[in-house]
Amino acid sequence: MGSVAGWSDDEERSVIADKGEITFIDHQQDQSLISYNPSDDGPIVVSVPFPFMNGQPQSVTVGETASDSITIKNNTDEPIELWTINIYSSSPEDSFKLSLMEPPKSKAGEDTARGFRETTCLEERTVQPGQELTVWVFSKPERIGKHTTAVHFDVGSRVIERLIFLMADDKISRALASNKPYSKEPKKKHFDLNDNNYVRGRRPAPAKLKGMRGKGSKKFKLPQFPIPGEVREILERRQLPDSIRGGLAAENYVDFFTALLNLEELQLEEDVKAFNMERVSMRRKGSQFVTLEVPGLAERRPSLVAGDSIFAKRASDDPNDGNKVHEGVVHRVEADEVYLKFSEEFHGYHWDEHRYNIQFTYNRLNMRRMYWAVNEATNLEKAVLFPTANHNKRQIRTTPFVPITCVLNDEQNFAVKMILRCRGGSPYVIHGPPGTGKTIIIAEAILQLYKGRGDAQILVCTPSNSAADHILEKLLKEKAVEVNEEEVFRLNASSRPYEDIHPDLLPFCYYDELEGVFKCPPLRFLKRCRIVITTYMSASNLLAEGVERGQFSHLFLDEAGQASEPETMIPISSLCRRDTVVVLAGDPMQLGPIVYSKKAECHGLGKSYLERLFESEPYSSGDKNYVTKLVRNYRCRPEILHLPSTLFYEGELIACRDESSYLESPTDFLQNNDFPILFIGIQGCDEREGNNPSWFNRIEASKVVEVIDKLRESGKLTQEDIGIITPYRQQVLKLRKALEIMEMLDIKIGSVEQFQGQERQVIVVSTVRSTVRHNEFDLIHCLGFLSNPRRFNVAMTRAISLLIVVGNPHIICKDPYWNQLLWYCVENDAYQGCALPEKTELAIPEPVQSMNPKDDAHAPFQDGNSRGSENCGFQGGDEYDWGQYCAQTALPVPCTNEDEWSDGWKSRLLFLVLICCVADESTASSPDNESGEISAASGAKLGASPELVA
């Protein structure tokens, strides 16, 4: 970036000369800046002070002075007039100084300190032939974050520019610094297990129900549903099956979703390999088990439960060693250790000193449940799967009722009345933004049915255990209706830890203390239960116990927007009959299903059943016989709610929470005490460490801790009142470490996904990203917060009283949604921190239209949850032209991994720069080297206008 390398006409140009100030220069966008080293054989050689270390600016502690020398050497035969050396601009302002003397150390004598002179401009000097002049540049940062300056050397008729970067750290950020440079983990070996060429382990004995199953009841056995060999071959060749290519229709429902699930399963097979281990030991535990320590197991990375398989092979440097592969079966999981049983042969020769290569497999149980559900969906009425096929539109006649749980608003009251009088057919949908009372409606309707209809049997499903527990808690705390403990059952997966459940809920669960697992009770008990609460996945256990279709009169599916359609079909297709009332509650504008295969996601698996229903006329038109829309928000302050309402809900949201329930904002913290949002701008650095690909920003982490410390000084907040949202796992870990240092252990830190459905009085958001280069990678692959409007929506609507965003405004302003938030804060005097970027108006994008108006099955979704900019990577005559798609949507053609970004994108950026050079000779430049690196000045121009990247 910006320096004169010689005296030729293609010299590099100044980065900031036209602007006259520094706001933000992305030191990581152009790698030629990092690697630039001026040649010693030029006519004038100016050294580069504070060279980067491991690709990052050098670190200096806040309050301490950092200094370095700059040498100017005259390699010509004539004297050179050096008219001025000046600090042209700095960010923060006045944060760098110049001197002809080295700045004194803190312990320097009084005479030395008295003779030292600092300035921002050194006047005329003459540098004789062969002479070398030394000047000093130094900085004493007053706050954390990136400090940047441009030093100009006015030499003859030329100006040479040197950019200087320093990263100011404090005690917290230094403690979070990486001690291990990032290097991509080498690809691990894996065994070919397709031919079952391994020695089988010993599986746990099947659970005995001790006479609990009634006479005549048949035990349901879930089929295996293996991926057919020919299908696997097609998908592994990255070709698109015909069943997906035609899009979803009633005629191909099973084939369509089966193919998408096949794609997802192949991705899961691939993803689990990342956890493979090499040359590790296992220890004997008694005569029956060996144990394996698995780092990350406590955080379910990987997720292992009893019955899963792990494969082990003696480690050897000889690829033809002939060592057998042995299957170890998980019998118990404790913290970060699993108890395994192999074959007797393995246990006979195993010694603790042996080293093994370990290969993990994922548990197919949930995938098999979804295959089954998709196949069973063919037994459903067309009005359930494709409501447009139902030409006889229903008319629900409602009757008044007396609310049980609380005073309901008009929309909530209407929704409950419709549910109580609904008689099956197409699902009834309750949709609305966060905090509008969807779960309140479900709880009210359940209690009304329980109290008023003795024949009602109700199944409630949610995507997570915490959401299911929450509904049970709401039912139990309502004193107006006495719930019989024998009639309410909380069905848990056998793998759920006992300590995960609140003691008050345990009486409603079935736990086998001898075997130490949760179970499903016998059919005769389930037939007596009037309310069963479980997750979508665990609902299949009811089928296994012999529960028949139609036993439940009502199915309530909460948070339905978070589940994929096959997952939603597990309770619906197995248990729904024509007269079964199905109620879906959720918000299609919040986060959707978690899908690991980008290919499956962009072709339909990332779209929930709830969202798909809104593509049919009864729901899209807002027909009150099919759907109720909630618009009254009982969570957020009006100022916090304003932007999500405008961007996602057509401005219809109404803030209705009682003002007295909001926490009083700390007056010594906010700039505008009447505005409960604060944006703190800070320029940090993106980092990774070891072989962990996840990003963290230690500067932001320190600022977040500082913010929380100030909030808690007010004495009005407890740790439980505060939540921290950040998109990267490594940032979560760094923040936890920082809060441990500060002894603040009860503050929840997590991703947006972990906060969906939750709220806190105060939410602090750490956006992490601080470089355009990585920002572009995120945009392509829908990582972090950017390019995912739904993730933005959820993050903004978790706060009740105060929302604080910590991030680099120059990065997040590239996203239209975050750009709106930034300037919303600026306009309300709620911004503090680093210099702001120039204000730009970015249009909120419309949903991407299909490349083929007759069939939108091929176009990637642009709904914020799906990876709209993800190339699905299939080949075939009917595939859309991805280059054409990118051109029409102003998106860069994506690469498949970040290594490709480094090379492929640099060449694309160079191409853009060369085009600019043709248009304007004043910006002419050339590549610095044969590898396609962009010259310093060209990269700087691009850094000053990163919109060129797109």
N, C-alpha and C positions, 0 to 999 in steps of 0.2 A: 504494500500500500504506500502510495505517495512518496517517492524519493527519486532523486536524479542519480542514475547509475553511471552516466557518462555524458559526453557532449554531443551525441548524435541527435538527429532530428526525431528519432523515435523514443526520446527520453520519457521517463515516467512523469506523471502529472500530480499535482497536489490533490489531496483528498478533500480538503475543506476550504481551499482558497476562495472558491466562489461564494461559500456560505459565510465565512468569517467566524464560525463558531463550531464547537464540537457538541453534538447532542448524544450520538451513539455511533460507534464504529465497531463492527462485529469482527473481533480479532480471529474468530475461527472460520469465517466464511471462506476466506481465500488462503489456501495452504501456502502459497508462495510468500505471504507475509511472514509466516512462521519460519520458513526455511530460508528466507532471504539473507544473503551474506554478501555484502559489497565486495567486489573484486579489488585486490590490492594493486592492479596494474592500470586502474583508471587515472585520468588526469587529476581529479580531486576525489579523495576517498574520505567519506564521513562514516565513522563507525556507528553501530547500532547499540545504544545503551539498554540495560535491563533486558538482555535476551530471554526469550521464552524458555521455560523448563518443562519438559514433557508436553509441549504444545500449549502450555498455559502461561499467563503472566506471572512474574515473580510475586511472592507474597511479602507483605509488610504489615506489621502490627500497628493498629490504630494508636496514634500518639507518639510513635517512634519515627525517626527520620531515616529514609532510605535514599541512598545516593549512588550515582554511577558516573563514570567519565565518558565524554564524547571526544574523540580525536578527529581533527581535520588535517589531512596530510596533502601537501602539494607535491605531486609527482611530475610537474612540468618544469621547463627550464626558465620560466619567467615568474616574477613575483605575482601573487594573486591577491587582489583586494577583497577582503572579507568585510563588506560594509556593515552588516549587523548580524547578530545572532539573537533571535528573540523567541520568547514563548508566544506563539501566534494565538493559541487558544487552549484552554484546559477545561476538563470536566471531571469533578466539580470546579467551578470558577476559582482561579488563583490558587490551585492546589499544587502547582509546580513552580520552582524557582531555578535561576541560573547563578553560577558563580565561577570565578577564575580559580578559586581555592576549593579544596575539598572541605565540605561542611564538617565542623568540629564534632567529635564524639561527645556524648553526654557528660563524660568525665574530663573533658578537655580543660586546660587551664584558662584562667581569666584573660590572659594576654592573647591567647589563640582566639578565643571567642570574640574579643574586642576587635581584632584585626579582620575578622570575617565580614564580607559584604555580600548580600544577596540582591538579586535584581530579576527583572523579567526581560531585560534587553541589554546586550553587550554591544558597545559601539565599535567603530571602525578598527580593523586590524589588518596588517599586511602579513601574509604568509609567504616566506621566502622559499625558493626552490629546494625541495627535499626536506623542508621544515615540517614539523608536526605540532599543531596547537591543541592543547587540552583544555576543555571546559567541563564544568560539573553541572549536572542536573539533579535536583533532589526534590523530595516531597515528604511532608509530615501529615498524613491523612488524619482527618478528624472524625470520619465515619466509615463504616464498612462498605465494601462494594468496589467496583472497578473504577480506577482513576486513569484518565487518558489525557495526553497532551500532544500537541504538534509543535515541534521546534523547527523554525525556519532559518536557514543559512543563506544569506543574501551574498552570493559569490559572483562578482562581476555583473554580468547581465542575466544571471540565472539564479533561481531559488531552489535550494535543496531542502527537502522536508524529511524529518524523522518523526515517526509516530512512536510514542512511548506508552506502555501499559503497565500498571501495577494493580494488584489485587489486595485491598486492605482487609485484614482479618482482625477479629477479636478473639477472646479466649474460647468462646463456644465454637466459632467456625474453624479455628485451628485444631480443636479437639476432634472435629469431624473430618478433617482432611484425610485424603487417601494416602496410605503408606505403600500401596502396591499399584503400579501403573496398570491400566487396562490392557488386556490382550485377549483376543478372541479365543475361546476355549477350543482346543483341537477336537475334531470329530471323533466321537468315541466308537469303539468297535461294538458290534452287536451280533448276536447269534441268529442264524436262520432257523426258525422254529416252525416253519410251515408244514414240514413233514413229520411233526411230532418226534423229532430225532433227539429225545432227551429222556432221562430217567425220571419217572414220575415220583413226586413226593407223597407224603401221607396227609390226607385231608382230615379236617375236624369231623368228628362223628356228627351225623345229622341231629338237629335239635329234636328232642322227644317232647311231645306235647302232653304226655302222661294222661291219656284217655280224654283229652279235651275235645277232640274232633268227634262230632256226633255220628251215629250210625247212618250208613248210607251216603254220607258226604264224601265226595271225591276230591282228592288232592289235585289241584291244578298244577301242571308242570309247564313252566314257561319254555317255549321252543328256543333253540340256539340261534336261529337266524344268522348263519354265517354269510359273509359276503361271497357270492358265487365267483369262481375263479375267472370266468370271462368278464364279469363286471369289474373285478379288481384290475384286470389287465387293461381294460378300456380307460379306467380312471387314472391308473398309474402312467398311462401314455398321455395324460392330460387332454383327453378327448371328452366331449360332452355327450352323455347318453341321450338317446332319442326321447326318453321319458321326461327329461328336464327341458330339452330343446323346445318342446311344444308348449311349455307353460302349464300352469295348473288348471285342471278342469275336472268336472265330476267323473268323467270317464277314466281318467288316469290318476286319480287321487292317491291310490296305494303306490303305484309305480313311481310317481313324482316324488313323494316324500321318502320312499324307500331309497331312491337314488341319492337324495340329499343326505340322508342318514348314513349311507355308505361313504359319501365324501367326508362327512364329519368323523366317522370311525377311522378312516385312513389317516386323517389329520391327528387324531388322538394317539394312534399307533406311533406316529412320527414324533409327536410332542413328548411322549413319555420317555423317549430315548435320551432326552436332555438330562434325565436324572440318573442315567447309568453310571456305575462306579467302576473304577479300575484299581486293581492291586490293593484291595482292602481285606481286612481280616474279619473272621467271625469267631465268637467265643462259645464254648460249650456251656449250657445251663442244665445241670443234672444229666440224666441219661436220655432224656427225651428231646431236648431242644438245642439248637444253636441260635445265638442272637446276632443281629446285624444292626449296627448303629447307622442311622440314616439322617444326615443333617437336613434340617428343614421339615422333618416329619411332623413335628408339633404344629407347624403352620400348614399342614396338608400339602407339602411340596416335596415329594409326591403324596397323593392321598392313598393310604393303604388301610384295609380293613381285614378282619378275619376271613379266611377263605381265598384271599388273593394269592397270586403266584409270583415268586421271584426266581430268576434263573441264575445259576452260578456255574462258573467254569474255572478250574485252576489256571492262574495266570502263568503265562509262559512267553518267552521271546520267540519261540519256534511256532510258526503258523500251522505246522503239520504235527503238532505234539501228540495228537490223538486223545487228548483229555476229553472226557465226556461232559456234556451239559446236564446239570441236575436241576430239577424243579424243587424249590423250597416253598412250602405252603405256610402262609401266615396263620398262626393260631392265636396270637395275642399282640396287641400294640400298646406300648407303654412309653409315653413321652417321645423320645427320639430313637427308640429301640423297638425292633420287631422280633418276636419269637417264632422260629421257623422249624418245621419238620421236613427233612429230606427223606430219601430212601434209607433203608437200613444199611445198604452198601456205603452210602455217603457217610453216615454217622460212624461207621466202622473204621474208616481210614482218616477221618477229619482230625487235624490238630490245629490248635489256636494259632500256631505260627504260620500256617498256610496262607497264601494270598490268592484272592479270587477276583475275577472280573464279574460284575453283577449287572444283570439286565432286568429292568422292571417291565411289567405289563399293566395296562389299565384294566379296571374291572368293567366287564361288558354288561353287567346286570341292567343298568339304567338304559343302555342302548337297546337291549333286547326288549325291555318294557315298552320303549317307543315304537320299535318295529311291530310289536304285538298290537299296540293301540292304533297304529295307522291301518293295519289289516282289518281290525275289528270295526273301524269307522265306516266300512261299507254297509254295516247293518243299521246305521243311523238314518233317520229321515233326511231327505234332501233339504228340508227347511232348516236343519241344524248346520249342515256344512255349507250350503249355498242358498241363503235365504231368498235370493232373487228368483229361485225356482218355485217358491211358494206364492202362487197367484192369489190365494185366498187370504188377504191381509186380515190380521186379527184385530178385534176391538175389545179392549179390556175395560170392563165396567167396574169401577172402584167403589168402595164404601169407606166411610170414616172409621178411624180407630183412635184409641187413646195411647199416646206415646209412653213407653216404659223407661227408656234409658235417659232421655233428656228432652228439652224443648227443641223440636226440629224446625228448621227453616222450611220455606215453601217447597223448594226443590227436593229436599230430603224427605219431607212428608209425602210428597207425590210419588217418589221412587218406592217408598215402602208400601204404599197403597197398591201400586202396580204389581209389585212382587207378590203380595198377598193374594191378589186376584188372578195372577197369571196361571194358565193351565197347560203349559208345555209348548212344544213346537220350537220355534227359533229362540235363541237365548235372549234374555233381557239384559241390557247393558247399562251399567252406571259408570259414566266416565267424567273425569274432572281433574283439575290440577292438584298439586300437593296441598294438604291442609284443608280440603273442602268437605271432608267427612264421609268418604266412601266407606271406610271401615265402620263408622257409626251406623250407617244405613244397614250394613250387613248384620251387625250385632242386634239392631232393633228388629229387623225382619226375622232373624232366628228366634229371638225371644217371643215375638208375637206369634209365630207358628208353634213354638213349644208350649206356650200358655193357652192358645186359643184353638189349636187343632190337634186333638189327641192322636190322630192317625199319621201325623207328619213325622217323617224320619229324614234327617238332614245330614248331608256330608259337606264339610267345609274344607277346601283345599287352598294352600298357599304355596309359593315357590320356595319358601325357606322355613326352617324350624322356628326362628325368632318371630316371624310373622304369624305362624300358627299359634305359638304360645301367647302372642299378644291378643289374638281373638278370644282364646280361652279365658285369659285374664279379664277381658272386658265383660264376658258373659258372667263370670263368677262374682265380680264386684257389684253387680246390679242387685240390690237388696229387694227390689219390688217383685222379683220373681225368684222363688226358691228352686234352685236347680238340684235335682236328685242326682247324687253322686253315681248311682247305678245306671243312670241313663245318659251320661256324658262320658265319652272316651277320647283320650288323646293318643292317637296311634303314632308311635315313633319307629324309625328304622332301627334295626338291631345294632347297627354300628354307632348309634348316637351315644356319647359318653353320659354316664349317669349324672355326673356333677354339672352337666350342661343345663340341667332342668331345675327351675326354681322349686324349692321344697313344697310350696303351696300347690303346685301342679302335679306332683308325684301321685297323689291318691287317684288321679284320673288316668294314670298310665298303667300298663301291665309290664312289670319288671321281674324277671326270673333271677332271684338272688343266687341260686346255685350255679347257674351258668353265666351270670353277670351280664345279661343282655336284655334289651327290651324285646317284647314279642307281641304278636297279634293274638287276641283271645279267640276262643272257639266260636263257631258259627252261632250256636245257641245264645251266647252272650251278645254277639253283634246284632242279632235280630231284636234284642231287647233295647239296644241303644237307640236313643232318639236323636242324639247329636254326636257325630264322629268328626274329629278335627285332625287333619294330617297334611302332608305335603303332596304335591302332584305325583311325585315318584312313588311315595310310600302307599298311595291309594291302591296300587296293584296288589298289595298284601291282602286287601279285602277279597279280591278275586281268588287269590290263592287259598283263602279259607272257605271258599264256597259261596260268598255273597253273590246273589244273582242280579241280573239286570232288572231294574225296576224296584228293588227293595227300598231305595231312597226316593222319597217324593221330591226332594229339592237338592240340587247341587249348587253350592256357592263357591265360586272360584275368584279369590281375591288376588290383587296384584297380577291380573291376567296378562298385562302388557309385558311382564318380565319373562314369560314362559314361551318357548317355541310351540308351534302348533302341535307337533307330535307329543310334546310333554303335556299340553293341555288336554289332548285326547285320551290320556291314560284313564282319568276318571270318567270322562264323557262317553267314550266309545265302549267302555267295559260295563257301565252301570246305568246308562241313560235309556229310557224307553220313550214311546211317543208322548206320554202324559207327564214325563219328568220335567220339572221346572228347573232350567239352567240359568243361573245368574252370574254374569261376569262383571267384575269391578276392576277398574284400572285407568291408566292414563297413557294413551299412545304417544304422547309427547315427552314422556320420561324414558329412561333407559329400557331397551328391549331385551330380548333373550341373549344369553351369553353363548356365542357360537365360535368354535375354535377354527373351523375351516372357513377361510375367507371366500372360497369358491362356493361352498354351500350357503353361506350367508348372503352373498350378493345375488344368488338365484332363488332365494325364498325362505331359507331356514331362519334367517334373521328377522323375519316378519311374524309377529305374534298372531294368533287366531283372533284376538281382540282387534288388532289393527286391520286384519283382512276383512273382518265383518263390516268395517266402515267403508269398504269399497262397494258394498251393495246398497241399493236404493233405500230400503227401510231405515238403515242406520245413517247413511250419509245425509239424508234429508232431515234427520232429527225427529223422525216419527215417534211420538211419545208412547205409542204402543210397543215400541222396541227399545227405546233408549231414553235415559234422563241425563242431562248435562248439568253439572254442578259448577257454580261460578262464585260462590261465597267462600272466601278463604279465612280460616280461623287460626292462622299461624303467624304470618309475617306482618311487619309494619307496612303501611301503604307504600312508603318509599322503596322498600326492598321488593315489594310485589310489582311495582310499576313496570319495570323492564320485562320480566317474564310474561306479564299480562299482555304487553304490547307486542312482543316478538312471537309468542306462541299461542295466545288465546284470544286474539282479535280484540284485545283491550277490554274484555268483558269481566275480568276478575274484580271482585269487590272485597276489600279488606274489612273484616267484621270482628276481629278479635277485640276484646275489651281493652281499652287503652291502659287501664290500671294494672294489667297483667304483664306489661312490658317492663323490662329492667330499665332503670334510668341510666342513660348513657353517661360515661365518665367525662365530665366537662373538661378535664385537663388533658384529655387524649385526642378528642376529635377537634378538627378545625371548625366544622359547622355542627354545633350541638343539636340543630334541628334536622339533621340529615344522618340517618343511622347506617351509612355505608362509608367506608374509607378505602381508598386505593393508595397503597404505599409502593412507589416506584423504586426499584433497586436493580442495579446492573451487577449480576453475579457471574458465575461460570458453570457451564454444564460439565459434569465429571462422571466417569465410571471408574470402577476399580476392580482389580483382580480379573477374573473371567466372568464377572456379573455384567450382563448387557444393560441392566436397568440404570437410569440416570438419577443423579442427585445434584443439589445445588447447596453447598454448605453455607454460602453467604445468605441465601434466602432462609435457610433453616435457622440461622442465628437471629435474623430479623424477626422471624415468627416467635422465637422464644422471648425476645425482647418485648414484643407486643403483648404476649400473654403475661409476662411479668408485670408490665405496666397496668394491664387490666385488673390483675389480682390485687394490686396495691390499693385499688379503690375499696376493697373489702366487701363489695356487693356481689361478687361472683365466687362460686365454688368451682373446683376443677371439673365437676360433672356438668356444669353449665356450658363448658367450652368444648368445641369440636374442631379438629383440623382436617381439612380435605386436601389431598394432593394426589396427582395422577400416577406417580411412579413408586413402585414398591421400595426401591432403595432410599427414596426421600422419606418414606414412612419410617424406615429403620433408623435413618440418621436423626429424624426428629424425636423418635423414642429415646435414642441415646442422649440427645441434648436435654430432653425433659427429665431424664434420670439424673443427669448432672445437677439439674435445678430442683430435684426431689419433687417433681410434679408427675406422679405416676398414674393419676386417675383421669387424665384428659384423653379422650378417644381420638386416635389418629387413624385415618384410613382413606381408601379410594372413594370415588363418587358412588361406585356400586355398593360399597359397604355402608354408605350413609343413606341410600335410597330407603324411603319409608321412615326415616328418623328425623329428629329435629334437635337443636340446641339453642339456648339463649343467644350464644355468640358462636359464629362460625368464622374461622380463619382459613383462607384458601392460599396455598402455596402453588404457583403455576410452574415453577422449576425452570422452564426453558429460558436460555439467555443467548442463543445464537440462531441466526436465520438459517444457517446450513441444516442444523438438526430440526429446526422448525419445519423446513420443507419436507424432510423425511417423515415427520409426524403427520403433516397434511396428507401425504400420499397414503400412509398406512393407518390413518385414523388413530394415532396414539395420543396419549395425553389428553388435554382438553380441546385442542384445536380440531377443526373440521368435524366436530361432533356436537351439534346444537343441543341434543338431548342431554349430553353430559353437562353442558353449560347450564341448561335449565334446572337440572337436579341440584347442581352445586349452588346455584343462586337462591334456591328455595328451601334450604335447610335451616336458615337462621330465623329466629323469632324476633330478636331485638337489635342485633348488630351484626353486620357483615363486613369483614375486613379482607381485602385481597392484597397479597404481596406478590409482586412480579415485575418483569421487565416490560414497560409499556411499549417499547420499540418492537418487541417480538409479538406480543399478543394483539397489538393493533392490526396485525395482518389478517386476523379473523374478524369477519363482520360483526359477530355477536359480542366478542370481547371488546372490539372497538367501540361498540355502542356503550358498553359498561364504563369504559375508560372515560369517554367524554361526558357521559352522564354524571360521573363523579367530578370531573373538572368543572363542569358548568355549575355544580352545586358547592363549589369551594370545599371539596372533599378529596383532594389529591395532595400528597406530599411525597418528597423524595427527589429522585434524579430528574434531569431535564426531560421535558416531554417531546415526543416526535411532532412533526407537522401534522395538523389535523387533516384527515382525509375522510371522505364520505364513502363507505363501502356498502353497496346495496345488499340487503338480505337476500340470499339466492332463492329463487323459486325451485320447487322440486324438479329434478331433471326429467324431461319428457323422453318417451321411448324413441329409440332410433327408428323403430318401425311402428307407425301409428296404429297398426292393426294388432300388434303384439308387443307388449312391454316386458315380456318374460326375459328378454335378453339384455335389457338395459340395466346397469347396476342401480341400486337404490341410492337416492340422495336425501334420505330422511334423517341424516345425522347419526342414526344408530348403525346403519349398514355402512360398509366401506365403499362409499360412492366412487372413490378414486382408485379402487383396487381393481387391477386387471385380473379377471377370473382365471386367466391362464389356460383356457381350453382352445383346442383347435377344431376346426370343422367348418363346412361350407356355410352354415347358417349363422356363424358367429359374427357379431358386429365388428366393425373396424375400430380398434381401440384408438389408433392415431386420430381417426376422424372424430371419434367421441371426445377425445381430449381437446381437439381443436375447437369443437363446438361449445365446449364447456369451459374453455380457458384453463384447462388443467394440464400440467406437465405429464408427458408419458411416463408412467411409473416404472421403477426398477424393482427387482424382487428382494434385494437386501441392501443393507447400508454400505457394505463393501462396494457394491456396484455403484452406489451413489457417489462414492469418492472418485471413481474414475469416469463413469458414464456421464454423471452430471457435470463434472468439470469440463468435459468436452462440449456438452450442450451449452454451458454458460459461456465458454470461449466462443462458440458459434454466435451466440447472442451479442457478445462484445464486438466481434468482427463485423456483424451487421451494423451495429452502432457506429463503428469506425468508418464504414463506407459512407454512412449518412453524414458524418461530421468528422472532418479530418483533424479537428482540434482534439479529439479523444483517441487518435490513432495509437495503437499499441500492438505488441506482438507477444507470442508465447515466450515464457522464460526458459522453457526447456522442451525436450522432445516428448515428455510424458503427457503433455497437454495441460500443464499448469498455466494459470492465468497470470499475466504480469501484475506486479504490485499495483500499479496505477489503475489498470483495468479492473482488477478485483475491488479496488477501493471505490471506483465509480459504481460498480455493482452493489457494493456494500452500502453506499449512500442512497441507492435507489433499489432496494431489494425486490420491489415489485417487478423488476425485469425478470426475476427468476421464474415467475409464473407466466 
